[in-house]
Amino acid sequence: MDNGLTGYIKNLKLQKRCLSNIERLADDAFVLTIEHKHDFLPGQVLAITTDKSVSPRLYSICSGNQENQLSILFNIKAGGMLTPALSKLKPGDELLVSNPFGSFLGDNQPAWWIAAGTGIAPYRSMIRSGLGKHNMLIHGSRTTDGFFFESEFMPFFGDRYVRCCSQETKDGVYPGRLTQWLRGQSLIPPSLRYYLCGSAEMVVEVRDILISRGIGIENIMSEIYF
Ligand SMILES: Cc1cc2nc3c(=O)[nH]c(=O)nc-3n(C[C@H](O)[C@H](O)[C@H](O)COP(=O)(O)OP(=O)(O)OC[C@H]3O[C@@H](n4cnc5c(N)ncnc54)[C@H](O)[C@@H]3O)c2cc1C
C-alpha cells in the first residue's frame, strides 16, 4: 500500500455501524450489509475494520445509491488480518466504517467495464444506481463460482456480459484469462472509456493492451485492489 494512502486511511474518522446481514456467495466470498447512513457516488469505497487494533481496509460499495442498506463484497485472504474475522461476523455485530470516498466514479458515457475477482463490486453499484445500460461488462475469475452477481448481470447486459474463466470451463464462459479474450478482439472501440478494477497485475496488463490498441490513457480509469 502506498504511504500517502496508508496515512489517509489511518486518519479517516470511523463510526460504529451495525451489521445487518452477511451472505456467503462462494466458498470464500461474502456480501456484508450494514446500515446506510451516508450518500455516496457509485464506484466509491468504504474503509472498514472490526476494531481499532486492525488498520481499516478499503472495500468498494456494491449496492445502489438509492438502497437503504450499504453492501460490500469481499473474499477471505488466507492469513489476512481482517477478512477471516469479517467472514465470522453475525447480524447485530458492530463494525467501524468510514464515510464513502473515492474517485473511481461511473457515469453515463459509454464504456467497457472490466473486472477481476471481487473487482466486479463497483459495477454492481453502478448498475443498481441506474448507470451502464449500454456498456460491456467483462469479468475474469479463476473459478466459475467467482462470477458474483451473474444472475443479475445476465438479464441486464445480455450478450454484452462476458465471463472469462482461467481454470475451469462452463457453457457460455470464455475459457481463458480476460486479457486473452481482450487480445482476441478485432475491435476495441477507440472512442469509449475503459474502467479497470481488481488486482494490480490485471489492471497493468489490461492497460498495456488498451494502450497498444490506440486507447488514450485519459480514457482509462483504474481502481487497483491491493
Ligand atoms: C481502493 C480499494 C478497494 C478495494 N475493494 C475491495 C473489495 O471491494 N473487495 C475485496 O475483497 N477487497 C477489496 N480491496 C482489498 C482490501 O482492501 C484488502 O486489501 C483485503 O481485503 C485484505 O484482506 P486482509 O486484511 O484479510 O488481508 P491482509 O492482512 O492485508 O493480508 C493480505 C495477504 O497478505 C499476506 N500478508 C500479510 N502480511 C504479510 C507479511 N508481512 N508478509 C507476507 N505476507 C503477508 C496475508 O497472508 C494475506 O494473504 C480493495 C482495496 C483497495 C485499495
PDBQT file of the ligand as one rigid body, heavy atoms in Angstrom, charges set to zero:
ROOT
HETATM    1  C1  LIG A 301      -9.465   1.016  -3.466  1.00  0.00    +0.000 C 
HETATM    2  C2  LIG A 301      -9.569  -0.421  -2.965  1.00  0.00    +0.000 A 
HETATM    3  C3  LIG A 301     -10.769  -1.082  -2.999  1.00  0.00    +0.000 A 
HETATM    4  C4  LIG A 301     -10.864  -2.400  -2.563  1.00  0.00    +0.000 A 
HETATM    5  N1  LIG A 301     -12.066  -3.034  -2.652  1.00  0.00    +0.000 NA
HETATM    6  C5  LIG A 301     -12.156  -4.345  -2.295  1.00  0.00    +0.000 A 
HETATM    7  C6  LIG A 301     -13.400  -5.045  -2.431  1.00  0.00    +0.000 A 
HETATM    8  O1  LIG A 301     -14.429  -4.481  -2.846  1.00  0.00    +0.000 OA
HETATM    9  N2  LIG A 301     -13.430  -6.359  -2.075  1.00  0.00    +0.000 N 
HETATM   10  C7  LIG A 301     -12.303  -7.023  -1.598  1.00  0.00    +0.000 A 
HETATM   11  O2  LIG A 301     -12.386  -8.223  -1.292  1.00  0.00    +0.000 OA
HETATM   12  N3  LIG A 301     -11.126  -6.361  -1.470  1.00  0.00    +0.000 NA
HETATM   13  C8  LIG A 301     -11.022  -5.054  -1.786  1.00  0.00    +0.000 A 
HETATM   14  N4  LIG A 301      -9.830  -4.391  -1.627  1.00  0.00    +0.000 N 
HETATM   15  C9  LIG A 301      -8.729  -5.094  -0.941  1.00  0.00    +0.000 C 
HETATM   16  C10 LIG A 301      -8.920  -4.923   0.597  1.00  0.00    +0.000 C 
HETATM   17  O3  LIG A 301      -8.801  -3.540   0.922  1.00  0.00    +0.000 OA
HETATM   18  C11 LIG A 301      -7.889  -5.660   1.437  1.00  0.00    +0.000 C 
HETATM   19  O4  LIG A 301      -6.611  -5.394   0.963  1.00  0.00    +0.000 OA
HETATM   20  C12 LIG A 301      -8.084  -7.157   1.520  1.00  0.00    +0.000 C 
HETATM   21  O5  LIG A 301      -9.420  -7.496   1.854  1.00  0.00    +0.000 OA
HETATM   22  C13 LIG A 301      -7.082  -7.655   2.562  1.00  0.00    +0.000 C 
HETATM   23  O6  LIG A 301      -7.647  -8.529   3.482  1.00  0.00    +0.000 OA
HETATM   24  P1  LIG A 301      -6.958  -8.830   4.867  1.00  0.00    +0.000 P 
HETATM   25  O7  LIG A 301      -6.850  -7.621   5.703  1.00  0.00    +0.000 OA
HETATM   26  O8  LIG A 301      -7.676 -10.008   5.430  1.00  0.00    +0.000 OA
HETATM   27  O9  LIG A 301      -5.514  -9.295   4.415  1.00  0.00    +0.000 OA
HETATM   28  P2  LIG A 301      -4.102  -8.653   4.807  1.00  0.00    +0.000 P 
HETATM   29  O10 LIG A 301      -3.868  -8.730   6.271  1.00  0.00    +0.000 OA
HETATM   30  O11 LIG A 301      -3.979  -7.304   4.184  1.00  0.00    +0.000 OA
HETATM   31  O12 LIG A 301      -3.158  -9.670   4.079  1.00  0.00    +0.000 OA
HETATM   32  C14 LIG A 301      -3.250  -9.872   2.654  1.00  0.00    +0.000 C 
HETATM   33  C15 LIG A 301      -2.373 -11.033   2.269  1.00  0.00    +0.000 C 
HETATM   34  O13 LIG A 301      -1.021 -10.701   2.530  1.00  0.00    +0.000 OA
HETATM   35  C16 LIG A 301      -0.456 -11.675   3.392  1.00  0.00    +0.000 C 
HETATM   36  N5  LIG A 301       0.415 -10.942   4.318  1.00  0.00    +0.000 N 
HETATM   37  C17 LIG A 301       0.041 -10.037   5.237  1.00  0.00    +0.000 A 
HETATM   38  N6  LIG A 301       1.121  -9.560   5.885  1.00  0.00    +0.000 NA
HETATM   39  C18 LIG A 301       2.189 -10.193   5.354  1.00  0.00    +0.000 A 
HETATM   40  C19 LIG A 301       3.580 -10.139   5.563  1.00  0.00    +0.000 A 
HETATM   41  N7  LIG A 301       4.109  -9.330   6.470  1.00  0.00    +0.000 N 
HETATM   42  N8  LIG A 301       4.381 -10.909   4.798  1.00  0.00    +0.000 NA
HETATM   43  C20 LIG A 301       3.878 -11.726   3.871  1.00  0.00    +0.000 A 
HETATM   44  N9  LIG A 301       2.571 -11.830   3.611  1.00  0.00    +0.000 NA
HETATM   45  C21 LIG A 301       1.745 -11.071   4.338  1.00  0.00    +0.000 A 
HETATM   46  C22 LIG A 301      -1.615 -12.352   4.106  1.00  0.00    +0.000 C 
HETATM   47  O14 LIG A 301      -1.306 -13.674   4.484  1.00  0.00    +0.000 OA
HETATM   48  C23 LIG A 301      -2.690 -12.301   3.070  1.00  0.00    +0.000 C 
HETATM   49  O15 LIG A 301      -2.625 -13.396   2.194  1.00  0.00    +0.000 OA
HETATM   50  C24 LIG A 301      -9.719  -3.070  -2.054  1.00  0.00    +0.000 A 
HETATM   51  C25 LIG A 301      -8.503  -2.390  -1.997  1.00  0.00    +0.000 A 
HETATM   52  C26 LIG A 301      -8.428  -1.085  -2.432  1.00  0.00    +0.000 A 
HETATM   53  C27 LIG A 301      -7.095  -0.370  -2.369  1.00  0.00    +0.000 C 
ENDROOT
TORSDOF 0
